[in-house]
Amino acid sequence: MIERASDTQAFGVIVPDLPGCFSAGDTFNEAIDNAQEAMALWIEDALDNCNTVPAPSDLDTLRATGQWSGSEWIWGFVDIDPALLDEKFERVNITLPRRVIARLDRVAKEAGESRSSMIAKLALSA
C-alpha cells in the first residue's frame, strides 16, 4: 500500500503481507524501489532467522478488509526475485589463493564447520 505524498511528506509504503515491512520515497518511483529493497531485506532476514515467509495475499482479499480504503492509499506492486526464496543447494567452483583456503579451513575446523558452511556463514553475516 502506498500512502500519497503531500507538500510536506514523502510517499509512504506498507507491505501488508510482511509484518513491520515499510518504506518511503520522495517520488512514487523511489517509493516503489525502496519498498522492493525493504521487502528483499525482510525476506532475507526472515530466512536467516529460520522464519517462514508468508505467501502473497490475493488482492481481492486485501481490498475486502477495508483497512486501506480511502483516497490517501494507492495499490502498488513490486517484483521479488524468486531466488531470494530458493533454499536448494547449488555446487559452485571458486578460486582462492592457497593461504586463504588454509585460513578458511583452519577457521572452519575450529568452529566444527565444513568449508562450504563456513563460506555461507561468512556471506550471510556480511
N, C-alpha and C positions, 0 to 999 in steps of 0.2 A: 504494500500500500504506500502510495506517495502522497504526502501532505503538500498541498500547493504552497509555493513560496509567496512572500509578500515583500514590500519595500524594505522591511527590516529583518526578515527571516529567510533562511535558505529552504530548499525543498527537503523535507524530512522523509525518511523511508523506514517502514516497519515491515518485517518479514513474518507474516502470521504463522507459518509452519515451523519456524526456528525460534523458539522462545529466547528473548533477550537479544536477538539479532536486529540491529538497526543501523542506519547510516544517514548521511545528508550530503547535499551538494549545492553550490551556488546556482547551478543551472540544472535543468531537467536531465540532460545527458550526463552531467557529472554525478548527479544523484544516482542514476542507474548504474554507472560504472563503479561508484563507491559501494553500492549495495551488492553488486556482483562480487567484489573483493571481500566484503564483510561476510557474505554467505560462504565463500570458499574457506575463509579462515574459521568460521563457525563449524563447518563440516570437518575440517582438518582437526580442530581441537576436540570435537566430539569423538572422532575415530581414535585419536591419540590417547584419549582417556577411556576407551572401551565403552563409549556410549553409543546408542543407536541414533541414526539419522532418520527422522520421520519422512515418510513418503509425501510427495506434494499433495496438497488438498485439491479437490475438484473446485473450480472457480464458482460454480453454482452453489456449492456447499458453503463456501466462504461468504458469498453475497447474501445467502439466506440468513446468516447470523445477524445481519443488520448492524454489526459493530462498527463498520466503516461506511455507514451511509452518510450522505450529505455532500455538499458541493466542494468541501475542502479536501476530499480524498480523490485520488486518481488510481485506477488499477494499472499496475505495470508488471512486466515480466522480464526475466533475465535467463540466459542460458548458463548452465553449470556444466563444466567438463565432467563427463561420466567417469573419467579416470580417477577423479577425487574419491569416488566410492568403490573403486576396484581394489579388492584385497587379494587378488590372485598373485601368486609368485611368478616372477619372471627372471630367468637367468640373464645376467649381464657380464660383459667382459670389460674389465678396466685395466689400465696400465698405470703402475705407480713405481717410483724408484724403490729399490730393494730396501733401503734404510727406512722408508715409510712403511713398507709391508712388515718389516721386522718390528717396528714400533707398534703397529696396529695389532700384530699377532701377540705381542707381549701384553698390551693393554687388554685385549680380548681374553687372553688366558687368565690374567689376574682377576677379571670380572666374571670368569666362568662362562664366557660367551664364545660363539663362533665368530670368525672373521666377518661373515655376512651380517650377522645380527648386530655386531659392533658398528659396522658401517651404517646400517639402518638406524640404530640408536643415535649415532652422532648426527646423521642427517635430520632426524626428527627433532633433535634438541636445538638445532640451529635456527 
